[in-house]
């Protein structure tokens, strides 16, 4: 019984460590590729503040609570409105997964 409990604790720790690594990598990707338009006071954030005026939705992506991973991945790969798409040589699939994890879990 003790062996099983120790194994469970060990593997749970690995899962949390993996999530922490993914979260940190997502933050790094955001800071490299996204913050220049989606940071506070930046052009995309200003545009989103008009879109979300009179709502409780924050125009600052890092403050959002309603972002879905699949939506983030789609927009990054395909672009949206004036936002360009990002190719796999710019943001690879692993980095994109980390970015989506970061933005979708940051404020939950």
C-alpha positions in Angstrom: 0.0 0.0 0.0 2.8 2.4 0.9 4.5 1.6 -2.4 1.4 2.5 -4.4 0.9 5.7 -2.5 4.5 6.7 -3.1 4.2 6.0 -6.8 1.0 8.0 -7.0 2.7 10.9 -5.3 5.7 10.6 -7.6 3.7 10.6 -10.8 1.4 13.4 -9.6 4.5 15.5 -9.0 5.7 14.7 -12.5 2.4 15.9 -14.0 2.5 19.1 -12.0 6.2 19.7 -13.0 5.2 19.1 -16.7 2.4 21.7 -16.4 4.7 24.2 -14.8 7.2 23.7 -17.6 4.5 24.1 -20.2 3.1 27.2 -18.5 6.6 28.8 -18.3 7.4 28.0 -21.9 4.0 29.4 -22.9 4.8 32.7 -21.1 8.2 32.8 -22.9 6.4 32.4 -26.3 3.9 35.1 -25.4 6.7 37.5 -24.4 8.6 36.8 -27.6 5.8 36.8 -30.2 2.6 38.3 -28.7 3.2 40.9 -26.1 4.2 43.5 -28.7 0.6 43.7 -29.9 -1.3 42.1 -27.0 0.4 43.7 -24.0 -1.3 46.5 -22.0 -1.6 49.7 -24.1 -0.5 47.9 -27.3 -2.4 48.1 -30.7 -4.3 44.8 -30.5 -5.3 45.4 -26.9 -6.5 48.8 -27.8 -8.6 47.4 -30.7 -10.0 44.7 -28.4 -10.9 47.3 -25.8 -13.3 48.8 -28.4 -14.7 45.3 -29.3 -15.3 44.4 -25.6 -16.5 47.9 -24.5 -19.4 47.6 -22.1 -18.6 44.0 -21.3 -16.7 42.3 -18.5 -14.3 40.7 -21.0 -10.7 42.1 -20.6 -9.0 43.2 -23.8 -5.7 42.0 -22.3 -5.2 38.4 -23.3 -3.2 37.5 -20.2 -6.2 38.6 -18.1 -8.8 36.7 -20.0 -10.7 33.8 -18.3 -12.6 32.6 -21.4 -9.9 31.6 -23.8 -10.0 28.0 -25.1 -6.9 26.2 -26.2 -8.2 25.1 -29.6 -9.3 28.7 -30.3 -5.9 30.1 -29.5 -4.2 27.4 -31.6 -6.5 28.1 -34.5 -6.0 31.9 -34.4 -2.2 31.6 -34.1 -2.0 29.3 -37.1 -4.6 31.1 -39.3 -4.6 34.7 -38.1 -7.7 36.7 -37.4 -8.8 40.1 -38.7 -5.5 42.1 -38.8 -3.5 39.6 -36.8 -1.1 37.6 -39.0 -0.8 33.9 -38.9 2.4 32.3 -37.5 4.1 29.5 -39.3 5.6 26.4 -37.7 9.1 27.8 -38.2 8.2 30.8 -36.1 6.1 29.0 -33.4 6.4 25.3 -33.5 3.6 22.9 -32.5 5.1 22.3 -29.0 5.5 26.0 -28.4 2.0 26.6 -29.7 0.6 24.0 -27.3 2.5 25.7 -24.4 1.2 29.1 -25.4 -2.4 27.9 -25.6 -1.9 26.2 -22.2 -0.5 29.4 -20.7 -3.3 31.7 -22.0 -6.1 29.2 -21.2 -5.0 28.4 -17.7 -3.4 31.6 -16.4 -6.5 33.1 -14.7 -8.5 30.0 -13.9 
